[in-house]
Amino acid sequence: MRKYFILISLILVGLTSCKDYLDVSSDSKYEEDYVFGTKEEINRVLTSVYASLMSNDTYGNAYFATFALNSDVEFTAFSNSIRSVNGEDFRCFDGTQHGSSVRKFWDKEYEGIERANLFIDGIQNSPVYSEDDIDLTQQLGEAKVLRAMFYHDLVVMFGDVPFTTEPSIKLESLAIPMTDRNEILTYLINDLIGAAPGMKYAASLPDGVERASREFCYGMIARMALTRGGYALYPDKGNPMSVGTMQRQDDYKDYYAIAMQYADLVISSATHALNKSFRQVFIDQCNNIVSNNDDPIFEIPFLRNSSSNVGYVTGGTVSSTDDITNHIWGAANGGMRLNAFYRYSFDRKDLRENYTVGMWYYDAEGLPQVRTDYSTHNNKWSKLWANSSAALGNNSKDKTGINYPYMRYADILLMYAEAVNEVEEGVNGPNGAKAINALKEVRSRAFAADDQSEKVDEYISAAAGSKELFFQAVAEERKWELGGENMRWKDLVRWNLYSKVIYDSFMEYYIVGALADGNYMDGSEKYENLPLSMFYKRIANPGDINIYPNTSLQIIEFYNLWESVLHPGAGWNMADFYAWGDENTEYPKAQCLYSFRGYIKGGPEGNWENMNPNNLPPVRYILPIPNYTVQMSNGLYKNYYGYN
C-alpha cells in the first residue's frame, strides 16, 4: 500500500459549540507511514484546512482590515506625508515588501493551500475513498473549494503567484514556480466544476454554511470567473519600477458566461433567499446565530474567545478604563472605517445606510459620542449587537468568535445580473428578465413597502434601458449592499474604475478641506451645502436591538443628518463636521492630503495637480511578494509594480 504524508496531530476537543470540528492542536506534523484508514480520520484531517482560515493574519483580521484598501467605501485616514518605516501602509497603496503583515498573510494562505493539497492527495489515494460515497466526495469538494478560495485571494491581491496542487513533500523543490494568474484561475474553475456534483447543499450539512457547500462551490466558480474575465494590473516585465498596466484577456466574455451559468445554479437551486431583513443578517452573526437557507452562503467559522476580530475592529469604538468597561460588552477598537462621504451616496430612504454607517461611538464612561473626524464606523458587526446572553464580558476585547460572511446570496444575485448584462449586451436577451429580478430582489430588501414602487420598480425599469445604465445600477447596488465587507476595491479593479474612484475620492476630501479655509476651487459648489453643524442629543435606550446596537446604553439621536438646519432649540447639542482646514498652511489638513498618497497626494510635494482625470495612471493595488520569500527563492521570484 502507498504511504502518504498527511497532517495527523489533529485532536478534537469535546466542546458544545457547533464549531467543535475546528478546535485543533497547533503543532501539526507529518508522518510518512500514515494513510486514511477510516472516514472519521478523513473528517478530522479536514479540520486542519478549516483551521487555516481562522488566523488573524488572514480572515480573522487582516483580510477585512489590514488589506481593506482605501476607496469610496472602506477608508483609513493617513496623516503622514511619507511612508511609515514599518512598511504597513498598504491601505493607501504605500506598503512595502518588508511589511510584516504581508509576509504573515502570504505564509498563512500557503499554509492553508499546503494543508488542502495534503488532504486532497490523501483522500484521493485512500483505500476507503469511493466516488459513489457522497460523504467522501463532499469532503473532497470542501478541500478543493477552500484551496480555490486561498488561491483566488492570492491572485487578486498579488497577481501571478506560485501555484501547485501537489503536497510539498512530493515536489522536487520547495521554490514553486510562478504561474500566470489566468492559468491558475482557469485550472481552479475547472477543478470546482468537476467537484460540485459530488457536494451537498448547505441545509444537508451538519454545520450548514460554516462548511463549504455545493452553493458555495458554485459561487466560488462565479466569483473566480468574474475575476478571470475582469481587468487586472499586469507588470511591465521590462521595467520592474513601472506600476504596470490594466488589462483584460480577449476571452473575457467566455468567463462572464461561466459566471452567469454558475450564479444561476445557486439561484435555481432555491436553497437560499433574502428573507431576513438586511440588518438582521448581521445582528444574527453577532449573536452566533447561523442560518443555512437565508443570505449567508459561506461564513468563516470562528470560535468565541478564541478567534476573529469581527465586531472588534468593526462597529463603533468602545473605550475602557484599565481594560474594563462599565457594561457587559467590553472594549472595541472600531478601526475598520468607512469613507466620510459614503453615506451621502445612498438614497435617503435606503434602509441599509443607517444600518451600515455608524456616526457615533462610546467613551470610557459608556456615553455615546459623535464621530466627527475623517471617517465613519462600519456598523455591520459590533460587539454591541450581542444580546446579554451572548455578550463577552466587561474585560473582553478581541476574539469575538463572530463569523465573517465570505459570500452572501445578495452577492450571487448581483454577480448574476452583472454577468447577464455583459454576455447578452444588456438585459433584452433570453436571461434579461431573470437578471432584472435578481437586481430587484436585492434592492427590494433595502426599502420599506411604501417606497417599493418608486425606489425599486421605477428605478430598475429605468436602469434596464441600456447595457450601460444597467451596469451602473448593478455597480452602485454592490456599493450599497456590500459596504464594509472589503469588496469595493476588488470590484473597481475588475471594472477598471479604481483610478477614477480614487481620484474623485481624493478630490472630495481636498475640496471640502479647502472649503473649511474659505478656499473655493472647481467642484466646490457640490459641497457648499454640506451640514457642517449637526444637532444631536443623548437619549435613553429604547431596548430594541433591531434599531440600535445594545439594549441598555444611551444612544445618539440626530435632528437631521442630511442637511444644514437652524438650531432646533433647547436640549440639542451641536457637533462640528468637516473642519478640515489648516490655518497654519495653505493646504487642508494632512488627512485630506495623504490618505491616498501611494497614488495621489496633496501638500507641497503633491502630484494631484499634474494628474489628468481623463487619462489616469493605474492604482498600484497589487501587494508585494514578501522580501523574505523573494530572498529564499534564489532568484525565482521577483517584485514588479515599482516595489524596490
C-alpha positions in Angstrom: 0.0 0.0 0.0 1.3 3.5 -0.9 2.2 5.6 2.1 1.3 9.3 2.3 2.4 12.3 4.2 -0.5 13.9 5.9 -1.2 16.1 9.0 -2.0 13.8 11.9 -1.7 15.7 15.1 -5.2 16.9 14.9 -7.1 16.4 18.2 -10.8 17.1 18.6 -11.8 18.6 21.9 -15.2 17.8 23.3 -16.9 21.2 23.1 -20.6 22.0 22.8 -20.2 24.5 20.0 -21.3 23.7 16.5 -17.8 24.5 15.5 -16.1 21.7 17.5 -14.6 20.4 14.4 -12.3 23.4 14.2 -10.7 23.0 17.5 -7.3 21.5 16.5 -3.9 21.5 18.1 -1.4 23.9 16.7 1.6 21.6 16.3 0.7 19.8 13.1 3.3 17.2 11.9 3.9 14.8 9.1 4.0 11.1 9.4 5.5 9.1 6.5 3.7 5.8 7.1 0.2 7.2 7.8 -2.8 6.6 5.5 -6.5 7.5 5.8 -8.0 4.3 7.3 -11.5 5.5 8.2 -14.0 8.1 7.2 -13.7 9.6 10.7 -10.0 10.1 10.3 -10.6 11.8 7.0 -13.1 14.3 8.6 -10.6 15.0 11.4 -7.8 15.9 9.0 -10.1 18.2 7.0 -10.3 20.3 10.1 -6.7 21.4 9.6 -7.7 23.1 6.3 -10.5 25.0 8.0 -8.2 25.9 10.9 -6.0 27.9 8.4 -9.0 30.2 7.8 -9.1 31.4 11.4 -5.8 33.2 11.9 -5.8 37.0 12.5 -3.1 37.1 9.8 -5.8 36.1 7.3 -9.5 36.0 7.7 -9.6 36.7 11.4 -8.5 40.2 10.8 -6.0 41.1 8.0 -8.3 40.1 5.1 -11.0 42.6 6.0 -9.0 45.2 7.9 -5.3 45.5 7.1 -5.9 44.8 3.4 -9.2 46.8 3.1 -7.7 49.2 0.6 -9.0 52.8 0.5 -11.8 53.6 -1.8 -15.1 55.5 -1.8 -16.4 52.9 0.7 -13.8 51.4 3.0 -11.4 54.1 4.2 -8.5 54.7 6.7 -7.1 58.2 7.2 -3.3 58.7 6.9 -1.7 61.9 8.2 2.0 61.3 7.4 3.3 62.6 4.1 5.9 59.9 3.8 5.8 56.1 4.0 5.9 54.5 7.5 9.2 52.7 8.4 7.2 49.6 9.2 6.1 49.3 5.6 2.5 48.7 6.6 0.7 51.5 4.7 -1.0 49.1 2.3 -4.4 50.8 2.6 -3.1 54.0 1.0 -1.1 52.0 -1.7 2.2 52.7 0.0 3.3 49.5 1.8 6.5 47.6 1.1 7.7 44.1 0.8 9.3 44.5 4.2 5.9 44.9 5.9 5.3 42.1 8.4 1.6 41.7 7.7 2.1 40.9 4.0 4.5 38.1 4.9 2.2 36.7 7.6 -0.8 36.8 5.2 1.3 35.1 2.4 2.6 32.4 4.7 -0.9 31.6 6.2 -2.5 31.4 2.8 0.1 29.0 1.6 -0.3 27.0 4.9 -3.9 26.6 4.0 -3.1 25.5 0.4 -0.5 23.0 1.6 -3.0 21.5 4.1 -5.6 21.3 1.3 -3.1 19.7 -1.1 -2.2 17.1 1.6 -5.8 16.3 2.3 -6.8 16.1 -1.4 -3.8 13.8 -2.1 -4.5 11.7 0.9 -8.3 11.2 0.3 -8.0 10.5 -3.4 -5.4 7.8 -2.7 -7.1 6.3 0.4 -8.4 2.8 0.2 -11.7 3.9 1.8 -12.4 6.6 -0.9 -15.2 6.0 -3.4 -16.7 8.4 -5.9 -20.1 6.8 -5.0 -19.8 7.9 -1.4 -21.4 11.3 -1.1 -19.9 11.9 2.3 -16.4 11.5 0.9 -16.9 13.4 -2.3 -18.4 16.2 -0.2 -15.2 16.3 2.0 -13.0 16.2 -1.1 -15.1 19.1 -2.6 -14.7 21.1 0.6 -10.9 20.9 0.5 -10.9 21.9 -3.2 -13.2 24.9 -2.6 -11.1 26.1 0.3 -8.0 25.7 -1.8 -9.6 27.7 -4.6 -10.6 30.4 -2.0 -7.0 30.7 -0.8 -5.6 30.9 -4.3 -8.2 33.3 -5.5 -7.4 35.8 -2.8 -3.7 35.5 -3.5 -4.3 36.1 -7.2 -6.5 39.1 -6.6 -4.0 40.7 -4.1 -0.7 39.6 -5.6 -1.3 38.9 -9.3 0.9 36.0 -10.6 1.8 33.7 -7.7 3.5 30.3 -7.1 1.0 27.5 -7.9 0.9 23.8 -7.2 -1.8 21.3 -6.4 0.7 18.7 -5.0 1.8 18.4 -1.4 5.2 20.0 -0.9 6.7 16.6 0.1 6.2 15.4 -3.5 7.9 18.4 -5.1 11.5 18.4 -6.2 11.9 21.9 -4.9 10.0 24.0 -2.3 10.5 27.0 -4.6 7.3 26.6 -6.5 7.4 28.2 -10.0 5.5 31.4 -10.5 2.3 30.8 -12.6 0.2 33.3 -14.6 -2.9 34.3 -12.7 -5.2 33.4 -15.6 -3.8 29.9 -15.8 -4.4 29.5 -12.1 -8.0 30.7 -12.2 -8.8 28.6 -15.3 -7.5 25.5 -13.5 -9.4 26.2 -10.3 -12.6 27.0 -12.1 -12.5 23.7 -14.0 -11.5 21.9 -10.8 -14.5 23.1 -8.9 -16.8 22.4 -11.9 -15.7 18.8 -11.5 -16.1 18.8 -7.7 -19.6 20.5 -7.5 -21.8 17.4 -8.4 -20.3 15.5 -5.5 -21.1 18.1 -2.9 -24.2 18.6 -0.7 -26.3 21.7 -0.3 -25.8 23.7 2.9 -29.1 22.6 4.5 -27.9 19.0 4.3 -24.6 19.6 6.1 -24.4 19.2 9.9 -22.6 22.6 10.2 -24.5 24.3 7.3 -23.0 27.4 5.9 -20.0 27.1 8.2 -18.8 24.3 5.8 -18.2 24.7 2.1 -21.4 23.6 0.4 -22.4 23.0 -3.2 -23.8 26.5 -3.3 -20.5 27.9 -2.1 -18.7 25.9 -4.7 -21.0 27.3 -7.5 -20.5 30.8 -6.0 -16.7 30.5 -6.0 -16.8 29.4 -9.7 -18.8 32.5 -10.5 -16.6 34.8 -8.4 -13.4 33.4 -9.9 -14.9 33.6 -13.4 -15.6 37.3 -13.0 -12.1 37.8 -11.8 -10.8 35.9 -14.8 -13.0 38.0 -17.1 -12.3 41.3 -15.5 -9.5 43.8 -15.6 -6.3 43.4 -13.5 -3.0 45.1 -13.1 -0.2 43.4 -15.1 3.5 44.1 -14.6 5.9 45.6 -17.1 8.5 42.8 -17.1 11.0 45.0 -18.9 10.7 47.7 -16.3 10.2 46.5 -12.7 9.9 50.0 -11.5 6.8 50.7 -13.6 3.4 50.4 -11.9 2.2 48.3 -14.8 -0.9 48.4 -17.0 -4.6 47.5 -16.6 -5.6 44.7 -19.0 -8.2 42.1 -19.5 -8.0 39.0 -21.6 -9.5 38.6 -25.1 -11.6 35.6 -23.9 -13.2 37.6 -21.1 -16.8 37.0 -22.3 -16.3 33.2 -22.0 -15.8 33.7 -18.3 -18.7 36.1 -17.8 -20.8 33.3 -19.4 -19.4 30.8 -16.8 -20.2 33.3 -14.0 -23.7 33.6 -15.4 -24.2 29.9 -15.5 -22.9 29.1 -12.0 -24.5 32.0 -10.3 -27.8 30.9 -11.9 -27.3 27.4 -10.5 -27.3 28.8 -7.0 -30.4 30.9 -7.7 -32.2 28.0 -9.4 -31.4 25.6 -6.5 -33.8 27.8 -4.4 -31.9 26.9 -1.3 -31.2 30.5 -0.3 -33.3 33.6 -0.1 -33.2 37.2 1.3 -36.0 36.6 3.9 -34.3 38.2 6.8 -34.1 42.0 6.9 -30.7 43.4 5.9 -29.8 44.4 9.4 -30.9 41.1 11.0 -28.4 39.1 8.9 -25.5 40.9 10.7 -27.2 41.0 14.1 -27.6 37.3 14.0 -23.9 36.8 13.1 -23.0 39.0 16.2 -25.2 36.6 18.3 -23.6 33.5 16.8 -26.9 32.6 15.1 -26.3 30.6 11.9 -29.0 30.4 9.1 -28.5 27.8 6.4 -31.2 28.9 4.0 -31.0 32.7 4.0 -28.5 35.3 2.9 -25.2 33.7 4.1 -23.6 31.3 1.5 -20.4 30.7 3.5 -19.4 32.0 6.8 -15.8 31.6 8.0 -16.5 29.8 11.3 -14.8 31.3 14.3 -14.8 30.4 18.0 -15.8 32.7 20.8 -12.9 33.8 23.0 -10.6 32.1 20.6 -10.6 33.8 17.2 -12.0 36.6 15.0 -11.7 40.3 15.3 -15.0 40.8 13.5 -17.1 43.1 15.8 -13.9 44.3 17.5 -12.3 46.3 14.7 -15.7 46.7 13.0 -18.5 48.6 14.7 -18.1 51.8 16.8 -15.1 52.3 19.1 -15.9 51.3 22.7 -13.3 52.7 25.2 -12.5 51.3 28.6 -10.7 52.2 31.8 -7.8 49.9 32.7 -9.1 47.5 30.0 -12.5 47.2 31.8 -15.8 48.7 30.7 -18.7 49.6 32.9 -21.0 47.4 30.8 -21.1 43.7 29.7 -19.9 44.1 26.1 -16.2 45.0 26.6 -13.9 47.3 24.6 -13.7 47.6 20.9 -11.2 49.1 18.5 -13.6 50.3 15.8 -10.7 51.0 13.4 -12.1 49.4 10.2 -13.8 52.5 9.0 -15.8 53.9 6.0 -15.3 56.9 3.8 -16.9 60.1 5.3 -18.8 60.7 2.0 -20.1 57.1 1.5 -23.3 57.8 3.4 -24.3 60.6 1.0 -24.3 58.1 -1.9 -27.3 56.3 -0.5 -30.9 57.2 -1.3 -32.3 58.9 1.8 -34.9 56.1 2.1 -32.4 53.3 1.7 -32.6 51.3 5.0 -29.0 50.0 4.5 -27.4 53.4 5.1 -28.5 53.7 8.7 -27.7 50.1 9.3 -24.2 50.2 7.8 -22.8 53.6 8.6 -22.1 54.4 12.3 -21.9 58.0 13.3 -21.1 57.6 16.9 -19.1 55.6 19.5 -18.7 55.1 23.2 -16.2 56.7 25.6 -14.8 55.0 28.7 -17.8 56.2 30.7 -20.2 54.4 28.4 -21.5 57.6 27.0 -22.1 57.9 23.2 -20.0 60.5 21.4 -20.5 61.8 17.8 -17.7 60.7 15.4 -16.6 63.9 13.7 -13.3 63.0 12.1 -12.4 61.8 8.6 -14.4 58.6 8.5 -17.4 56.8 9.9 -17.8 53.5 11.6 -18.6 50.2 9.8 -21.7 49.2 11.8 -22.5 45.9 10.2 -20.9 44.0 13.0 -20.3 45.2 16.5 -19.8 43.5 19.9 -22.7 45.8 21.0 -25.1 44.0 18.7 -24.8 40.9 21.0 -27.7 40.3 23.4 -26.9 40.0 27.1 -26.6 36.2 26.9 -24.0 36.5 24.0 -22.0 39.4 25.4 -18.4 38.6 26.1 -18.0 40.5 29.4 -16.6 43.8 30.6 -12.9 42.8 30.3 -13.2 41.4 26.8 -11.5 42.8 23.7 -11.0 40.8 20.5 -11.5 37.1 19.9 -15.2 37.7 19.4 -16.0 34.5 17.6 -18.2 36.4 15.2 -18.4 34.7 11.8 -17.2 36.6 8.7 -19.7 36.1 5.7 -17.2 35.4 3.0 -20.0 35.1 0.5 -23.7 36.1 0.6 -26.7 35.3 -1.6 -27.0 39.0 -2.4 -23.6 38.8 -3.9 -24.7 35.8 -6.0 -27.7 37.7 -7.3 -25.7 40.8 -8.2 -22.9 38.7 -9.9 -25.6 37.0 -12.0 -27.2 40.4 -13.0 -23.8 41.7 -14.0 -22.8 38.7 -16.0 -26.1 38.5 -17.9 -25.7 42.2 -18.8 -22.2 41.7 -20.2 -22.9 38.4 -22.0 -26.1 39.5 -23.6 -25.1 43.1 -24.2 -27.9 44.3 -21.9 -31.0 42.8 -20.5 -33.0 42.3 -23.6 -31.7 38.8 -24.2 -33.1 35.5 -23.1 -32.0 35.9 -19.5 -32.7 39.5 -19.2 -35.9 39.2 -17.1 -34.2 37.0 -14.6 -31.2 39.4 -14.3 -33.7 42.2 -13.7 -35.4 40.2 -11.0 -32.0 39.4 -9.4 -31.2 43.0 -9.0 -34.8 43.7 -7.8 -34.6 41.1 -5.1 -31.5 42.7 -3.6 -32.9 46.3 -3.9 -36.3 45.4 -2.6 -35.0 44.4 0.8 -33.4 47.9 1.1 -36.7 49.9 1.0 -39.9 49.9 3.0 -43.1 48.7 1.5 -44.4 52.2 0.8 -41.3 53.0 -1.2 -41.1 49.9 -3.4 -42.9 51.4 -6.4 -40.7 54.5 -6.8 -37.4 53.3 -5.4 -37.4 49.7 -6.8 -39.8 49.2 -9.7 -39.4 52.6 -11.4 -35.7 52.7 -10.6 -34.9 49.3 -12.1 -37.2 49.9 -15.1 -35.2 53.0 -16.0 -31.9 51.1 -15.4 -32.9 48.3 -17.8 -33.0 50.9 -20.7 -29.4 50.1 -21.8 -26.4 48.0 -21.0 -24.5 51.0 -19.6 -27.4 52.1 -17.3 -27.9 48.5 -16.0 -24.2 48.1 -15.3 -24.2 51.3 -13.4 -27.2 50.2 -11.4 -25.6 46.9 -10.5 -22.3 48.6 -9.7 -24.0 51.0 -7.3 -26.1 48.3 -5.7 -22.9 46.4 -4.9 -21.5 49.5 -3.4 -24.5 49.9 -1.1 -25.2 46.3 -0.4 -21.6 45.1 0.3 -20.2 48.2 2.0 -17.8 47.4 4.8 -17.2 43.8 3.6 -13.9 44.7 1.7 -15.4 44.0 -1.7 -15.4 47.5 -3.2 -11.8 47.9 -4.3 -11.9 44.4 -5.9 -15.0 45.3 -7.9 -13.5 48.6 -9.0 -10.3 46.8 -10.2 -12.1 44.3 -12.4 -14.3 47.1 -13.8 -11.1 49.2 -14.4 -12.7 52.0 -12.4 -10.4 52.1 -9.4 -8.2 55.0 -10.7 -11.3 57.2 -11.3 -12.9 56.5 -8.0 -9.6 57.1 -6.1 -9.1 60.4 -7.9 -12.6 61.5 -7.2 -12.4 60.5 -3.6 -9.2 62.4 -3.1 -10.8 65.5 -4.6 -13.8 65.2 -2.3 -11.6 65.3 0.8 -9.4 68.0 -0.7 -12.2 70.3 -1.8 -14.1 70.0 1.5 -10.9 70.6 3.4 -10.2 73.7 1.2 -13.7 75.0 1.8 -13.1 74.9 5.5 -10.4 77.6 5.0 -12.7 79.5 2.6 -10.9 78.4 -0.5 -13.1 77.7 -3.5 -12.0 75.7 -6.4 -13.5 73.8 -9.3 -16.2 71.5 -7.9 -16.7 73.4 -4.7 -20.3 74.1 -5.4 -21.2 70.4 -5.0 -20.2 70.6 -1.3 -21.3 74.1 -0.2 -24.4 72.8 1.4 -22.9 70.0 3.5 -24.3 70.0 7.0 -21.3 71.4 8.8 -23.1 71.6 12.1 -25.3 68.6 13.1 -27.6 68.6 16.1 -27.9 65.6 18.4 -28.9 64.5 21.9 -28.3 61.5 24.1 -31.5 59.6 24.9 -32.4 56.5 26.8 -32.1 53.3 25.0 -35.4 52.1 23.7 -34.3 48.5 24.3 -34.8 47.3 20.7 -31.6 45.7 19.3 -33.2 45.8 15.8 -32.9 49.6 15.9 -29.8 50.4 17.9 -26.7 48.4 19.0 -27.1 47.1 22.6 -30.3 47.4 24.6 -29.2 49.4 27.6 -26.5 52.1 27.0 -27.6 55.6 26.0 -27.8 56.3 22.2 -27.5 59.3 19.9 -30.5 60.8 18.2 -29.7 63.2 15.3 -32.1 66.0 14.3 -31.1 65.9 10.6 -28.0 64.1 9.2 -28.6 65.2 5.6 -29.0 69.0 5.5 -27.9 72.2 7.2 -30.6 73.3 9.5 -31.2 76.1 12.1 -30.6 75.2 15.7 -33.7 73.2 16.8 -33.7 74.7 20.3 -33.2 73.6 23.8 -32.0 70.1 24.5 -29.9 69.7 21.4 -26.1 69.6 21.3 -24.1 70.7 18.2 -21.2 68.7 16.6 -19.0 70.3 14.0 -18.2 68.3 10.9 -15.7 68.7 8.1 -13.5 71.2 10.0 -10.6 70.1 7.8 -8.9 73.4 7.1 -5.4 74.1 8.4 -4.9 77.7 9.4 -1.2 77.3 9.6 -0.7 76.3 5.9 -2.3 77.0 2.5 -3.5 73.3 2.4 -6.3 71.3 4.0 -5.3 69.1 7.0 -2.9 66.2 6.4 -5.6 63.5 6.4 -7.1 65.2 3.3 -3.7 65.3 1.6 -2.2 61.9 2.3 -4.9 59.2 2.7 -4.4 58.1 -0.9 -0.7 59.1 -1.1 0.6 56.0 -2.8 -1.5 57.1 -5.8 -2.5 60.7 -5.4 -1.1 63.2 -2.9 -1.6 66.7 -1.8 0.7 69.1 0.0 3.9 70.9 -1.1 5.2 67.7 -2.8 1.8 66.6 -4.1 1.1 65.3 -7.6 -2.6 65.8 -7.8 -2.5 69.0 -9.9 -0.4 67.2 -12.6 -2.9 64.3 -12.9 -5.3 64.3 -15.9 -8.7 63.0 -14.8 -9.3 61.8 -18.3 -6.1 59.9 -18.6 -5.3 58.5 -15.1 -2.5 56.0 -14.4 -3.4 52.7 -12.7 -3.7 52.3 -9.0 -0.9 50.1 -7.6 -3.3 47.9 -5.6 -1.2 44.8 -6.1 0.7 43.8 -2.9 4.4 43.0 -3.0 5.8 39.4 -2.6 7.3 39.4 0.9 11.0 40.2 0.9 11.9 37.1 2.8 10.1 34.9 0.2 11.9 36.7 -2.7 15.3 36.1 -1.0 14.6 32.5 -0.3 13.6 31.8 -3.9 17.1 32.1 -5.2 16.0 34.4 -8.0 12.9 32.5 -8.9 10.6 35.3 -7.6 10.8 39.0 -8.4 8.8 42.0 -7.4 7.4 44.4 -10.1 4.9 47.2 -9.9 7.5 49.7 -8.6 8.5 47.9 -5.4 12.1 48.1 -4.5 
